[in-house]
Amino acid sequence: QVQLVESGGGLVQPGGSLRLSCTASGNIFSINDMGWYRQAPGKQRELVAHISGVGSTNYADSVKGRFTISRDNAKNTVYLQMNSLKPEDTAEYYCWTPYYGMDYWGKGTLVTVSS
């Protein structure tokens, strides 16, 4: 029942910025926890950033001070603003939300940081 669609990935130079967007279906978005995960080639999927239904956030240590997660409930959208990007940020980025005990994921958007 829940559908998540990411956008905003692409190729960016080290030190550059990108903003990812995730648009969600349904009326659960306004109260649900939301998160961004990423998976680099040959590595496990890892949490990047999380935001609760009331706006509380947390981040992976590797992105603190560089990434910001936010949400716009009127647009059913969660964002990930990524600044000062590094080559090690290269990964497929996935939007996530729980719904009645199930994990729901977007299909992902690829971020490549390279000169």
N, C-alpha and C positions, 0 to 999 in steps of 0.2 A: 504493500500500500504506500510505502514511503519511497520517493524517488529523489535522488540527489544528482545534480548536474554541475560539474565544475567547468570553469573557463579561466582564461588569462595566462596560461602557460606559454612558454616560448623560449627563445634564445636571448640571453643577455650577457653582457660583459661583466667580468669581476668588478665589484664595486657598484654595480647598477641596481636597479629596482624593478620589481614586478608587483602587481596586485592580482591575486587570485580571487575568484568569486565562486560561490556555491549557492545555487538556488534550490530550494526544497519544496516538495509538494506537501499539501495537507495543512491543517491548522495546528498541528503539534509543534511546529517550528518555534512559535513564540515562547514556549516554556521548556523546550528540550535542550539538553546539553548538545553541543556541537563541537567538532574538532577537525583539525587537519593532521593527517598522517603523511608520511612519505616513505618511499621504498626505492633505494638505489640498487643498481645491478649487483647481484650476488649478496645482498644484505637483506635482513629482516625488516619488515615494516615497523616504523617507529613513530611515536607521538611527537608532533611538532608544536602544536598549540591547542588549547582547549578553552571553551567559553561556556559558562552555564547559562541557564535561562534568565538569570538575573544579572548577567554581565560579569561575573567573576572569571578571571582568566589565569591560566598558567602556561608555561612554556618549557620546552626542552632547554637545558643549559646551553646547548650549542647555538641557539638562536636568540637568547635573551638580549635585549637591547637593540636587536636588528629587525625582528619580526613583530608585527602587531596583529592580533586577531580581534575582529569586531563583528557586530551583527546589526542588521537593519530589519526589524521584524515586519515593518510595513511592506517590505519588498521580499520577505521570506528568503533573505540572503545573508550568508556569512562570508566575511572577507578575510584574506590574509595578505597584509601589506608586508612585503619583503624588501628590506633595504640592505645596502652593503653586502650584496650577495657574493658568495665565495664558490669556487669550483666544487667544494664538498657539499654544497646545497643541491647539486644536480641530482634529480630524482623524479619519479612519478609522484605527484601529490594527490591525495585522496581526501575527500570530505566524508565525515562520519557522523552518525547520530544513532542513539539507541531508541528502540520503540518496542514496548511490551516485551522486554527481555531479549530482543533480537538486535543484532548489529546491522546497520544499513550503510552501504558505501556507494559513493559515486564511482564512475568508471575511471576517473583519474585525468589529470592534465600534466603534461611533461614540462619540467623546468630544466633547462640546460644552461649552465653558467660556464662560459668559455670565451677566451679571446681569439 
